[in-house]
Amino acid sequence: MTDAIKIVFFDIDGTLIDMEHKEISPKTLETLQRLKERNVLLCLATGRGPLTLPHFEGVEFDAFLTFNGSYCFTRGQTVFRNPLSPEDVQTILRNAASIHRPVSIATKDKMVANGKDQDLIDYYAVANREIEVSGEFDQVAKEDVYQIMLGCRREERPVLLRGVRRAKIAAWLDWAVDIIPADGGKGVGVQCILAHYHLDKGSALAFGDGDNDIEMLQAVGRGVAMGNASERLKAAADDICGAAAEDGIYAYCLTHGLLS
């Protein structure tokens, strides 16, 4: 396995970052640094957008799979872009308003909201961000929107997608959702990144913890669920490592010879 792995995809929240302490552990950081020393490509694969990507000291990632795969790029090139259709954006906004849910929308370089409730506030807090309620929301909503985010319980999800033609929910929490193109997802993003580097899935490893990571784990040669992962993800994974709070990634990579 050691020589076969050329690229590793990492979810961020609940995978690289322990959700309780909201920071990367020294051992996980060491793992990233040692993988780079072995010339393994590192890719962040996240529901976050480019504006909210974290910086980890001493580590330069090679590629970024953002908005759950809707916008993928390297440090010098856009690899894949897949915005929501303008018609679906407007339909989703109307549906959210019908259940009195404020919405945040994200373009490549903007994140704005038309209001806030506690669920959306808490969702933003995961990335240590504050909501920007903007008077320009309606104008931004006419630009290329890659992801819509809002507080939403499971029973509210069908209402959000009523009349929507080409969008789906990608969720890793029970109380908030990301809405992305129906033909998108982390699996699609992984395929685009692999094609960019001329790599096959057998040379790729991925770590994740949420339901929105299922397609990612299926798109690589070996998909690993964190010990704190959802039960659905664990069922879809090839392996399960320790939790983020227990340096699961470090232990897995060490055991499988990736850090030698």
Order of alpha helices (4+ residues) and beta strands (2+ residues): beta-beta-beta-alpha-beta-beta-beta-beta-alpha-beta-beta-alpha-alpha-beta-alpha-beta-beta-alpha-beta-alpha-beta-alpha-beta-alpha
